[in-house]
Amino acid sequence: MRFCALSFSYSSSSSPHNRTSTAPPRPSPMAAAAGEGEAERVTALLREITGEGGFAFVASAEKAAAGAGDLRAAEAAREMAWEQLHSGPWSEVGAAWRDAYALACLHVARLRAGGDRTAALKALDMGLIMGGNLLRADLEAALARISAEPRGEEGAAAVDEEDRRWREGLDRNRDIADVRSLLPFVRFPVCV
C-alpha cells in the first residue's frame, strides 16, 4: 500500500520514498507519542482506517497527536469516528472504527486533562463504553492517571461540601431518611 499521499510515514516497500532514500523511515508523530507496543497498534489501526476510506480521520488524528496537539483536530477525529459508529446497526460497524473512536477519545482526554478534568474523564468514559478493545488498557490507564491527580479547588470544594452535608445528616439524628433528603442525587434501591 502507499500512504505517502497523506504525508505520513506509513510507507511500504512499494513507496517511492523507500527507493530513493537510504535513511530509516521516521516514526509518525502519533507513533512517537506512543509507547513501543502502542505505536505498532496505532500504526496498524490507522492503516486499516485509511483502507476503509477514513483519510480525514487519519489526518485529524495525526494533528491531534503531533507535538503539543490540536484539540480541534482531536474533537473532529472523535466526531468522525462517532458518525461511523452510528452509521448503521452496531453489528455492522467495523471494529477498526470502534478502535478509532477509542484512539480519538485518548487524544481528547490527553489534551483536556490539564484544563478541563471533567471533560477529559467524560471522553475516557465514552471511549471505554463505545470504543473497541485495541486501546482499552490505554483508556483504563489514562482514566486511572487522571482520576488519581489532585482535584482543583472547585472539585475539592464540591467534595468537601458533600462530605459536610453527609456528616451533618448523620450527626443530627442518624436517621437515614434525613441523610437521604440532604443528598438528592443519591438514589437508594427500595426493597419490598
Phi and psi in degrees as a GROMACS rama.xvg file:
@    title "Ramachandran Plot"
@    xaxis  label "Phi"
@    yaxis  label "Psi"
@TYPE xy
-124.627  120.009  ARG-2
-114.782  6.28093  PHE-3
-69.7649  -14.7712  CYS-4
-63.6249  -23.7781  ALA-5
-90.9842  -2.40597  LEU-6
60.5273  35.6125  SER-7
-104.431  171  PHE-8
-94.6335  28.5946  SER-9
-90.0853  75.1178  TYR-10
-110.063  144.248  SER-11
-106.75  -178.061  SER-12
-66.4968  -18.674  SER-13
-84.3892  -3.86855  SER-14
-73.0945  137.975  SER-15
-63.2463  -24.3657  PRO-16
-65.2306  -32.5683  HIS-17
-74.9027  -28.944  ASN-18
-77.088  -29.556  ARG-19
-97.6168  -14.1473  THR-20
-121.255  138.395  SER-21
-97.2861  -6.53534  THR-22
-72.4533  146.762  ALA-23
-66.9257  150.473  PRO-24
-63.4894  141.473  PRO-25
-76.9624  141.852  ARG-26
-70.0414  147.906  PRO-27
-67.6216  161.214  SER-28
-58.4392  -35.058  PRO-29
-67.5683  -42.7896  MET-30
-68.5148  -35.6644  ALA-31
-67.2339  -33.8229  ALA-32
-76.0519  -20.1444  ALA-33
-95.1183  168.392  ALA-34
-77.461  176.496  GLY-35
-55.6752  -58.647  GLU-36
-65.3411  -39.7426  GLY-37
-65.5339  -37.9364  GLU-38
-60.2155  -42.9893  ALA-39
-65.1304  -41.759  GLU-40
-65.0871  -42.4591  ARG-41
-66.4058  -42.0735  VAL-42
-61.4396  -45.2813  THR-43
-63.7064  -39.7241  ALA-44
-63.2674  -46.2985  LEU-45
-64.8905  -34.3488  LEU-46
-63.2846  -43.59  ARG-47
-65.4735  -42.4186  GLU-48
-63.551  -41.0554  ILE-49
-61.2645  -41.8169  THR-50
-63.0988  -25.5724  GLY-51
-92.392  8.63159  GLU-52
91.0431  13.3404  GLY-53
-89.8584  47.9404  GLY-54
-60.1518  -42.3685  PHE-55
-65.9891  -39.2555  ALA-56
-60.9597  -48.1861  PHE-57
-61.2227  -42.8529  VAL-58
-62.1904  -43.3315  ALA-59
-67.7817  -40.2261  SER-60
-64.3508  -39.4981  ALA-61
-63.3725  -42.1923  GLU-62
-63.5465  -39.4954  LYS-63
-65.9416  -32.4521  ALA-64
-86.9336  -19.9942  ALA-65
-73.4951  135.534  ALA-66
48.0696  -123.674  GLY-67
-74.8302  -13.2485  ALA-68
87.046  157.636  GLY-69
-125.295  106.59  ASP-70
-61.2868  -39.5441  LEU-71
-63.1361  -39.4044  ARG-72
-66.9508  -39.5177  ALA-73
-63.3385  -44.0707  ALA-74
-64.5537  -38.8959  GLU-75
-64.9667  -42.3822  ALA-76
-63.169  -42.1744  ALA-77
-62.829  -41.4922  ARG-78
-65.0599  -40.5285  GLU-79
-62.6682  -43.5759  MET-80
-66.6577  -38.7354  ALA-81
-59.4971  -43.8489  TRP-82
-61.4989  -40.1565  GLU-83
-65.7035  -38.3327  GLN-84
-64.1842  -27.9699  LEU-85
-108.062  22.1809  HIS-86
-87.6722  -3.35478  SER-87
-177.91  -168.815  GLY-88
-60.4475  143.295  PRO-89
-54.2914  -38.9035  TRP-90
-66.938  -19.0975  SER-91
-96.1778  -5.06002  GLU-92
-79.2033  130.876  VAL-93
-64.4621  144.096  GLY-94
-60.6264  -30.3109  ALA-95
-62.0208  -36.6933  ALA-96
-72.091  -31.261  TRP-97
-65.8774  -42.9577  ARG-98
-67.3027  -35.3243  ASP-99
-63.8412  -38.9708  ALA-100
-63.4693  -42.4574  TYR-101
-61.2934  -42.5845  ALA-102
-61.5246  -46.1717  LEU-103
-63.1038  -38.4082  ALA-104
-64.5585  -37.4495  CYS-105
-61.0813  -42.8857  LEU-106
-65.0758  -45.1216  HIS-107
-60.9266  -45.4714  VAL-108
-63.5217  -42.2766  ALA-109
-61.2804  -40.5903  ARG-110
-78.8605  -22.957  LEU-111
-96.1695  -15.7887  ARG-112
-56.0623  -37.1558  ALA-113
-71.583  -32.1054  GLY-114
-109.379  -50.7583  GLY-115
-116.579  83.5128  ASP-116
-59.1806  -40.2326  ARG-117
-62.4406  -44.058  THR-118
-65.4158  -36.5997  ALA-119
-64.3815  -44.906  ALA-120
-64.8431  -38.136  LEU-121
-64.909  -41.4244  LYS-122
-61.6455  -43.7864  ALA-123
-65.9801  -39.7681  LEU-124
-61.594  -45.8768  ASP-125
-65.4438  -34.8371  MET-126
-62.4851  -39.7579  GLY-127
-69.0187  -38.0023  LEU-128
-73.137  -48.4302  ILE-129
-101.458  -17.4616  MET-130
-79.2813  170.003  GLY-131
-84.434  -173.763  GLY-132
-88.9209  -14.2849  ASN-133
-57.2503  -43.5638  LEU-134
-112.21  18.9641  LEU-135
-58.7519  -44.5255  ARG-136
-62.218  -36.4166  ALA-137
-67.5542  -40.1868  ASP-138
-63.0313  -45.2023  LEU-139
-64.2768  -40.0843  GLU-140
-65.1235  -42.6322  ALA-141
-65.0604  -39.5285  ALA-142
-62.8072  -44.3504  LEU-143
-64.1148  -40.1293  ALA-144
-65.4128  -46.5099  ARG-145
-70.6546  -37.3181  ILE-146
-65.2249  -32.5759  SER-147
-77.9384  -18.5068  ALA-148
-66.8032  144.227  GLU-149
-63.0459  142.864  PRO-150
-75.1845  156.883  ARG-151
-71.5282  178.701  GLY-152
-59.3734  -40.1751  GLU-153
-65.1631  -45.002  GLU-154
-66.3787  -40.7596  GLY-155
-65.9034  -38.4251  ALA-156
-64.9727  -39.2608  ALA-157
-65.444  -41.5213  ALA-158
-65.6019  -43.5061  VAL-159
-61.4213  -41.6826  ASP-160
-64.6071  -43.5303  GLU-161
-63.2857  -42.6414  GLU-162
-62.5731  -42.6771  ASP-163
-61.1303  -44.3376  ARG-164
-64.8356  -38.4993  ARG-165
-64.3344  -48.903  TRP-166
-63.6324  -37.5942  ARG-167
-60.7563  -44.19  GLU-168
-64.8301  -39.8574  GLY-169
-68.8236  -39.605  LEU-170
-70.7531  -30.8725  ASP-171
-61.1234  -56.8375  ARG-172
-154.884  9.84478  ASN-173
55.8742  29.7754  ARG-174
-92.431  119.23  ASP-175
-61.7432  -32.2685  ILE-176
-63.748  -37.8384  ALA-177
-67.3636  -41.6886  ASP-178
-63.3166  -42.7797  VAL-179
-61.8125  -34.1874  ARG-180
-69.6975  -26.1705  SER-181
-75.0892  -27.3731  LEU-182
-115.593  82.6954  LEU-183
-67.3788  -18.5423  PRO-184
-85.4252  -12.3246  PHE-185
-91.705  123.642  VAL-186
-111.356  122.075  ARG-187
-98.9422  142.096  PHE-188
-68.0418  144.308  PRO-189
-95.6323  120.562  VAL-190
-94.1812  131.191  CYS-191
